[in-house]
């Protein structure tokens, strides 16, 4: 069977329209491959809610708004039809809250409530509406307005205090102006001396720079000398000092030892007294020799008896 071109075009058009319809509804949140339950909510004002707006539980999308109807015979209330996934259970106290963010996007937030007594498909949920943004702004602006009024009153008090102290501020400004004029006149009168002083300072800085340049070779030589001194061998000198210290230590030990000659001279008291007595007798002998040399230097000397007689006389 051969199909005409018109039939082929018609079949293709129907297929394209069907795909377009399914895709468009899928992008709006309609899932054709999962079952859903319908619930209803009645609001006094939906605040811009439209079909296909999301239905969320704890921020998770569980359905969409499938239809919105105006109930003119019931004080113009709004009947909202919700398609919610069939695996979602809502309790008898479930609440549907109409929520609007700052960008104007409107959604419905479901609070499932107590699940001991679940609702059936087609039941009506309790409705709750968030305050309008203007109402929220007014509530937030009231404390701000109170604080602003308090700030304005404090600012008025501050301005009054500044007004009372304005004379003192004006006097201070006049004094400052007078001082600045005096400084300006002094600078003008002493312009040449100031200029000369700065030129002298400039010359002094150049002389100091030249002096530092001249000192650089001397500093380099001093560095070389210090490096040479740091490389001198001092080990031999230290060894000699160590040997001298050892000799001094040995001498000190000999002086403290009672068995050595120096030790006996230093530590034996009897020897010291004998040596002291000997020196005293020798001193007496020398004095006698000095006073009576003929007792010892005459040709034959004198006997002991003659010396004693002379001493008695």
C-alpha positions, 0 to 999 in steps of 0.5 A: 500500500502506497501512501500519498504525500498528503497522508505522510505530511498529515501523519508527520504533523500529528506526530510533531504536534503530539511530541510538542504537546507532551514536551511542553507539558513536561517542561511545565512539570506534568509527568505523564509516566507517574500517577498523581492524586488531586487535592483542593485548596480554597484561598481568598487571594492567590497573589499571582499563582498560576497553573503549573506553579510548583508544590513543594514539601521541605523544598522538594517538588512533589507536584504542581498546580493543575487548575485554578477556578474562581468561585463567584458564588462563594464571595469570589474565593479561589479554588486551586487544584493540586496534582501531588505524587500518589506516593506522598501521604498527607495527614488529616491536619495537612496545610497548604501554604501560599508562599511568594519570594522577593522575585515574585515567584509564587509556590505552594508549600505543603506541611503533611501534618499528622499521618496517623489519619491520612487524607484521601484523594480529592479532599480539601486541604487547609489554606494558609497565606504568607503576609504580603510583601508590603505588609512585611515591609511595613512590619520591618520598617516600623522599628527602622522608623522609630530608630530614625526618629530617635537619631534625628532627635539626637542630631537636633540636640547635637546641632544645638550644642554646635550652635552654642559653641559656634562662637568658640569655633569661629574664634579658633578658626580666626586664630588659626588663620592669623597664625597661618598668615604669620607663618607665611609672612615669616617664610616670605621675609626669610626666603633667602636665608632659608634658601641658603640654608637648604643649599648648605645642607645640600652641599653638606650631604654631597661632602658627606657622600664624598667622604664616605667614598674616600673612606671606602678603600680604608674600610676595605683595607681594615676588612682585609686586616681583620680577615688576616688577624682572624686567620692567625695561628694561636694554637702554639700560644695557647699550648705555651700558656697551658704548659706555664699553668701546669708548671705553676700548678706543680710548684703550688703542689710542692709548696703544699707538700710537707715532704719537700724542701719548700714544703718544710720551709713553708709548713714546719713551724720549728724550722721557721723558729730555728731559722728566725733565731739563727737570723736574730743571732747573726744580726746580734753578731753583726752588730757586735762586730760593727761596734767592736771590730778589734775583738775579732780583727786584732792580730791575735784577738782577745780572749773571752775573759778580756772581752767580758771585762771590757763589757763590764767596764 
